[in-house]
Amino acid sequence: MLETRTISYHVGGKAIVDRVSCNIAPGEVVAVVGPNGAGKSTLLRLLSGVDLSPSTGDVLLDGEPIDALSSRDLALRRALLAQEQSLAADFPAFDVVLMGRAPHVTGHESEHDFRVAGEAIADMNATHLADRRYTVLSGGEKQRVALARAGAQIWDELAVGGRYLLLDEPTNNLDLEHQHVALRRAATWARSGVGVLVVLHDLNLAAQYADRIVVMDRGRAVAAGTPSEVLTPSLMLSVFRTVARVERHPCYDCPLVITLHAVSSPQEGESDEYDHESDLARAELG
């Protein structure tokens, strides 16, 4: 299990993450949602153990303090897709995916490493990009290659301990088809025993693909549970400042969020005294 125990992270005296406890177990997809600036990406970076350490509290990977693990041990057990991709080298896309195998390689890549890279890039519908230079790809194409690289990194089952995949807004720059391709693959990883944490803005994608949702607001985890437990009209109003109806999805066993309007932006012809509580009541009644 990858978990945080009452972690906080402060910058200039301000709590960006404030006393958050959460966990990701092998075999599940956990979505983290919330408004801009809620602390979602910072929480993910703290869980990754890459470049941030909590001001207070602990991050544990299978019971071990994450900062006690060597960089190689951590890379074998946890892959991270950051929100910003900094790779500027002019490599073919296939070689970028193959970089995900680096923690597993001693000397030269094996036939297995090349096979994994090929299967990982195929999973993202990106085989046709394999020979193209990464730097000339579109934003969405780069995102698919980066997702393939993360998948290649944690491809192999471990003798001891779980595998974890941390994805920060993986649907950025992706068209509708590939948003679903990416999240279906995340769900497939979970079914194979990987614990997946994914930061998302699209609540309906979170509802469709996540087993649990953690809602962040102003640095705190204000709600956690199944999509049906978490995504309610009252939460939409209190956290997202949006009046919404929440219905059952017509095709899947999950909620469907239908947003109506933001409470901070009255619709044309409405006064500042618009009765949002009455609108919320109507939304809850359906």
Secondary structure, DSSP 8 states (H G I E B T S, - for coil): -EEEEEEEEEETTEEEEEEEEEEE-TT-EEEEE-STTSSHHHHHHHHHTSS---SEEEEEETTEEGGGS-HHHHHHHEEEE-SS----S--BHHHHHHGGGGGG-SSS--HHHHHHHHHHHHHTT-GGGTTSBGGGS-HHHHHHHHHHHHHHHT-S--SSS-EEEEEESTTTT--HHHHHHHHHHHHHHHHTTEEEEEE-S-HHHHHHH-SEEEEEETTEEEEEE-HHHH--HHHHHHHH-EEEEEEE-SSSSSEEEEEEEETTS--TT--TT--HHHHHHHHHH-
